[in-house]
Amino acid sequence: IEKPSNFIGAILFGTAFATRLILFQFSNITQILGSRVEIVTPVTSFNRHLVLAYLLANITRIKQELYKDYPRLDIELDEINPWIISGLYLFNPLTIASCLSQSTLIFTNLSIILGTYYSLKNHKSYGMFWIAMATYLSFYPLMLVIPTTFMFTNSAKFRGKNLKNEIFGCAGLYVGWLTGLLILSYLFVNSWDFLSATYGEASLVCGFYAEWNNGSI
């Protein structure tokens, strides 16, 4: 496969950046998208994070408004241009809408991308760190632990390593990184209440939808 041209990459990323910058000039678009729960939620809203930062800084007067069997498809990897993949992501309407709505979900997406990248590069420590970071930010990327571990176990087969040790190693790194991030949060707010207020709410939402789906069936 030919090495991607830096000029094409500069045009691609520059156009994507300019598109977002131009759309940000229309305040009505950002306000509408920022109020749509399909794109941004109270957990991922940047404005909510600003309110929290003001509260932590002991600022009492907050001017901002509180939001009172299928056929198998085989593709030769050498035929896929990396810039095409980047373009499909950067110009995806959902990613643009997430940016305009000022959703902090972009940091979760970045963590997932980096976790997948380092896993494919067989960097176990970096890969599990970014998956732990994604879980720390949004909880739901917890489901990526198993497929990420499979990436490393498949690579271990070719290197003749013990698969059991590989699995325990991935699990240990993930738990270690996630525990470290939670401890840093505790040191920052000096309380463990954030666990029930964030991850507890996410767990309750998952349980509610599961119970609702079972009841409807």
C-alpha positions, 0 to 999 in steps of 0.5 A: 500500500502506498504511503498516504500523502501528507498534503491530502491529510492536511486538506482533509483535516483542514476542511473538517476543522473549517466546516466546524468553525463555520457552523459554530458561527450560527448560534441557533444551530449550536443551541438546537443541537445542544438541546437534543438528547439524541446528540448530547445528554446531561452527562456529556453536555459541556455546559453542564461541566462548566456549571460543575466547574463553577460550583467547585470553584465556589462561585455562587452566582452562575449566569448560565442557565441550568438545564432546569446468517448474512453473506460474508464480506471480505475486504483487502486491507491494502485496498483501503486508503487511510484517508478515506476512513478519516474522511468518513469519520470527520465528515460524519453528520453525527460527529459534526453535530456532537462537536457543534452541540459541545458534547464531551462525548468526543473525549470518549470517542477519542479514548476508544479510538486510541484504545483500539489503535494501541491494541492493534499495535499490540501495546497492551498497557496503552491500549487498556489505559485508553479503554479504562479512560473511556469507561471512566468518562462514559461507563458504557465502553466497559463492554470493549474490555472483552473485544480488546482482550481478544485482540491481544490474545489473537496476537499472543497465539502467533507469538506462542504466549500463554493465553491465560496469562495474557487474559489476566494481564489485560484484566489486571491492567484495565482494573489498575488503570481504572482504579487509579483514575477513580482515586484521582477523582476522589482526591479532586473532590474529596468524596466518593459520592461521584460513583453513585451519581454517575456510574450508579445512574448509568447502571440504573438506566441500563437496568430500566431499559432491560426490564422494559424490553423484557416486559414488552416481549 
